[in-house]
Amino acid sequence: MSGDGDITWFFVTGFPKSGNKWFQKMLFSFDSVGGFNNRPERGLPLLATSLVENRPLARLLRSEGVSFESFVKRLYHPGCTISLAWSDSSLPSLRDVIAGLTAHSKKMSRGRATDAQYQHLLDSSAATQSPHERWRAVGLPGMHTPIAQVQRLLPSFRIVHLLRDPRDVIVSYFYHQISTLTEETALELVRVGGGGQAEMRPRWRRPFARRIGRRLRKYYGKSMVQTGTILRLRYEELLAEGAPQVTRVLQFLNVNEPPERVEQVLSRHSFEKRTGSVSEQRSSLRRKGQSGDWRNYFDRELLDELGSSFIDLVTDLGYESDSSWTKDVPEQASRPWEFSRFRIKRSTLRQFIRYWEQSPDLRAAYPDPWDLEGTDSFYEWLRRCDRKDVRRWFELALQLEELWRVDVVETKPLRGKARRARNRTTERRRARQARS
């Protein structure tokens, strides 16, 4: 077993829709890279957001005088030599924190995570199933955490920073927002008229541009310490020349993997393999993954709403040398923004997953809340419940399906009765549309 002194600790982060999940799936597929995995037997299926934004955990660590970095190292690498000493009075709070982390893990591992995977936080001698003796680098997938915040919380960690052209990010962000819509963002796009019917807002681009603009400024606006422990990886380069770029990251983490293994991982995580097609899959959150697709969607109105700070960001990140590209943005985009990626089931689960997280009974009844199949699922529980906020959202969501002409979208091929039921639903919706 290797001691933690032989380990390179690292953190992976990037702005939303910059290829974070795709890249991290690749990186954590290597046996020598550990800490996180969506297969519980290979590591904890836990993203950094559930730690960085965890207030009960922050209070616990402050009261016990434990650094966030020490806690993270012990959490993600059960075989490391760091031992956490907890006072007897802190144990109830620690168990509550572990229960919350388990709930987050269940969401990522289709219900297979258990409290037992966190027992090494309580007992340094607790046995674990993690193959940590093979790990040469242990990472924390941060997804969207700003670098300045990572440097403050984890000062000794190396940082892999994934960049993507912010113009492509905006297009991808829009379609991700539509496919995981909440009531708040829906009402920025539509308004409910006096007759109770939803209709599009004439200038819906304004609130959308302001929302994404704020997030970009928040992520890139915080000052960070420029050191040699940050590796910037461009999404576009990863698409164009995957093997050299993945190898560069592995070398940065002091990990050696044979070229044939790198090619094998890249092949398994290619866009075609992950979506099952070379074309866009509307039932997938991955969408196209193309570079330069923004040229089909940008128009003068959107660019004006994004403002000069966004234009400066494009230059600051090295995607343009100056602002001359803005002169080529047309008055009207060549392709309309589509709303047909809206999916009421996934949007509903995202919006009300807090009910599942806060209820041990619901977690016991629905170990995997994202399983949409069958009549006894968490989605069906939401559809039947009488909470006002849930009922209000369902009423609006059903109107959005009609307004945006959304067909039923399934997450996987259906057979038999399920396919026939889907077809009947689609036929009824099309009949209503034809009558209107």
N, C-alpha and C positions, 0 to 999 in steps of 0.2 A: 504494500500500500504506500502510495506516495504521500509525503507530508504536505501540508498546505504551503510550505515554503517553496515547493517545486511548482506551484500552481500559478498561472497567470489569471488574475481576476479581471473581468471586463464587463462592460455595459453596452448594449446596443440601443440606439435611439434614432428617431427620424420623425419628421412632421407627418401627420396622418396622410395616407394615400401616397406614400413615397416608396411602396414596396416592402414595408417593414415585415409583414407576416411572411411573405414569400421568401425574403432573404433569411429570416431567422429560422424558418423551417429547414432551409438548406444547411445553415451553419450548425444547428444543433442536431443534424443527422449524423455527423461524424462521431464515432465512438470516443475519440479523445477530447471532445468538447462536451461539457456536461453542465448540470445545474437545472436546466429547463427542458421539458419535453411534454408533448401532449399525450404521451404514453406514460402512465404513472410509474411503471416499473423501470423507466429510464431516467427519471428525475421528476421534480415537482412541476406540475402544469400550472404555473403561477406567474402572472405578469407583474411588473414592478408597480403598476398603478395601484394595485391592491395593498401595497406596502407604503409607497410614497405618500398617498392620500389617506392613509389609515390613522385617524386621530386617536382611537383607543391605543393603538400600538405606540404612537409618539408619546402619549402620556405615560404608558408603562415604562418605556425606555428611559424617559427623563427621571421618573421616580426611582428607578433602579440604578441610574448612572451607567447605563449600557449604551455604547455608541451604535448608531444605525448600521454602520459598516460591519461591526462585529456580529450583530444579529443576522444580517444578510449572509455573511460568510458561513455562519453556523447553519442557517436555514437551508441554503442551497447546496452545501457540501457537507453532508453528515460525517464524512471521514476526516474532516479537518481537525486540527489540534485545539482550536478555540473552544473553550468551555464557558458557558454562561451560568453564573451563580445567581439564582433567584431567591429572594426572601420569601418566607412562608406566606406573608401577607399579600404577595404579588401573584401567587399561584392561581387564585380564582380569575384575576384579570387576564393572566396569560392563557388560561384555558378558554376564556371567551374570545381572545384574539385568535387562537388556533381554530376555534369553531368557525369564525368568520373567514379565515384563510381557506379552510376546507371547503366552505360554500363556494368561494371563488374558484377553487381548483375543480370542483364538480362541474362548473359551467364549461370548463375547457377540456375536460376528460370524459365527457358524456356520462357523468355520474359515478365514475369509478374511483375517484379520490376518497380517502378516508382520513379520520383523525390520526390513525396509526402512522401515517407518513410524516407527521409532525412531532412524534413523541421524542425524537432526538433533541428537541428544544428543551424538554423537561428533564431528560435523562441522558447524560453524555455517553452512557454505555448501551443505549438502546440500539438494537439491531436494525439495520436498514436494508432495503433491497437495491439501493442505487449502486451501479457498477463504478463507484467513485475511484477505485484503484486504477482505472484506465484513463481517468480524466487528466489532461494536461492543461486545460483552460476551463475555467468555470465562469459562466456568464449569467447576467441578469437581463432579461429582455425588457427594456423600458418602454418600447414602442414610441411614445410621444412626449417623453420627459425632456424639457430643455436641458442643454448641456451644462449651463451654469448651475442648475439645481443638482445635477448628477455630481459635478465636481465638489459641491458643498457637502453632499451626503456621503459620497464614496470617494474620498480624496486619493486613495491609492489605486483605484480602478482605471484600466485603460478604457477608452471610449471609441466605439465604432459608430460613426455618424453617417447615416444614409441620407443622401441628398437627391432631390428630383426637381426638374424644371417646375417652378411654382405655377406656371400657366397650365401645365398638364395636371398638376395637383388640384387646381381649382375645378377642372372638368371632372376629374375622378371623384373629388369631394362632393360635387353636386349629385352625381349618380349614387354615391354611397348614402348621402343624406336622404334621397328619395327612397332607396331600398330599405332604409332603417328609420323611417319617418316617425317623428313624435308630434304630439298635438301642437306644441309650441312652434316648431319649425313649419308645420303644415299651415298654420295661420299666418305665417309670413308670406306664403305663396298664394293662398286663397283667402277669400272673405265669405262670410255667410250673410246672404242678403236678407231683406225683410221677410221673405217667404220661407226662410229657413234653408234655402238651397245654397250650396257652395258654388262659387265662381272664381275664376282666376283673377288675381290682382293685376291691373294693367302694367304696373312697374315692379313686378316681383323681383327683378334683378337687384334692386336697391338693397333690400334687407339681406338678400343672400350675399351680395358683395361685401356688405358691412360685416356680416357674421364671419366669413372666411378671412376678411382683412384683419379683423381683431385677433383671430387665432394665429395668423401668420406673424403679426407684430409681437404678440405675447411670446411665441416660441423663439423667434429669431432676435427679438429686441433686447433680451437680457444679456448683459456682458458676461463673457466667460474668459477664463485664463487660457491663453494660447500656449500650449505645451506640446512636447513630442509624444504625449500619451493619447492624442486624438488622431484617428485615421478617418479621413473623409472618403466615402465611397459613393460614387455617382450611380444612380439607378440606370441611367442611359448606358454607361460603360458596362455595367453588369449584364444588361440585355445584349450588348454587342459582342462582348468578349468575356463570357462568364468564367471560364477556367482561370485565366490570369488574375482576374479580380478576386475570386474566392481564394486563390493561392496567396495573394497579397495579404488578405485579411488573416489567413491562417498563420502566415509568417509573422505578422504583427502580434499575434497571440502566442508566439513561440510554439506553434504546433506544426508537426511535419506529417503530411498525408501524401501517399503516392498519387501521381497524376491520374492513374486509372480509377482510383477511388473518387477523386474530385469530379471526373467526367461522369461517373456513375451517379453521384448525388445530383449533379446538374441535370442529367437526363431524367431522373425520377421527379424532379421539381420543375420541369419545363412547363410553360403555359399550356401546351397541348396535353401533357400528361395530367396536369392538375384540373383542367376543365373538361377533358375528354374531346376537345375540338380545337381547330385552328381559328375558329370564329368566336365572336362574342357569345357568352352564355348568359341569358337574362336571369336565370335562376342562381347565378353565382355572384358573390360579392367581388370577385376578381375583375370582372368586366373584360376590357381589352388588354390593358397593360402596354399600350403602344406609346412610343415617344413621338411628340410633335402633333398629337391629335388636337391640341388646343386651337390650331389654325382653323379647324372646321367649326368652332363654336364661338370664338371671340368676335365681338362687334364693338362699335364705338360706345354704345350705351354701357355695356359691361365694363369696358376699360375706364370710362369716365367715373363710374361708381367705385372702382377699385382705387383710383387716385394715384398721385405721384409717389406715395410711399411704396406701393406695389411695384411700380415701374423701376424705382431705385433698387428694390430687393432683387429683381431679375438680374440687374447689373452686378449688385454686390455678391450674388452667389455664382457669378461667372457664366451665366447663360447668354448674356449679350454684353457687348463692349460699351454700348451707350443706348440711348432711348430711340434711336432711329427706327427700330422695328415697329414702333407704335404707328408710324405713318402708313404702314401696309395693312393695318387692321381695317376691315371694310365697315361700311355703315350697317350692313346686314350680313350676318354670318351665313355660310354656305349650308349649314345643317341646323335644323331646329333642335332645341333642348327637348328631350323626351321624358315623359313622366310615367311611362309604362313599366318601369322597374319597381314601382311601389308594390310592396307585399304586406298585406294587412297582418298576417300571422307573425312574421318576424318583427315588424314594427311594434305590434302589441306586446310581444314578449319583452322586447328591449325597454319599452316604456314602463312596464309594470313588473319587471323582474325583482324590484325591491320587495314586493310582497312575498315572493318566494324566499329571498335572502333573509327576511326578518322572521319567518315562520318555520320552526322545526317541524311542525306537522306537514306543511306543504313540501318541505325538502324530503321528508320521509315518503310522502305519497308520490312525488314526482322526482326521483333521483336525477333525471336528466330533463330539465325544464325546456330544453331546445328540441326535444323529440316531438315533432308535429304530427306524427302518425297516430291513427286510432281515435276513438271517441273519448278515451280517458287520458287526456293529456293536460298539462298546465294551461295551454292555450284554451282548451275547452272549459277549464275551470274559470278562466277569466271571462270567457264568453257568457257563462251562466251566472256569474256573480252580480250582485246588485249595487256595487260601489258606484257612486255618482261619476267619479272621474273616469272609471272604466267604461261605463255606459255612454258617457259623452264622447269618448274617443271612438267607440265602435260606431256610433251614429255618424260621426264625421268621416271615419275611414270608409264606410260603405258608400257615402256620397262621393268620396274621392275615387273609388273604383269606377263609379259610373262616369264621373267627370273626365277622368283620364283614360277611359276605355281600357281598363286593365283586365286582361285575361287571367284565369287561375294559373298560378305558377307553382309547380311542385318542385321539391328538392331532389327527387330521384324518380326514375321511371316507375310507373304504377302498373299493376297487373290486375286482371279479374274485376272484382267488384269495385275496387278503388278507382280503376281507370274508367269504368262505366259511370260511376258517380261523378267523377271529374268532368266527363263529357256532357253529362246531363246539366251540370252547373254552367258549363261554358255555353251550351245551347240556349239555356234560359236567359243568360246575360245578353247574348247576341240578339235574341228575340226582343228583349226590352230596348236594346239600342236601336234596332230597326224601327220599332214603333215610335221612338222619340225622334 
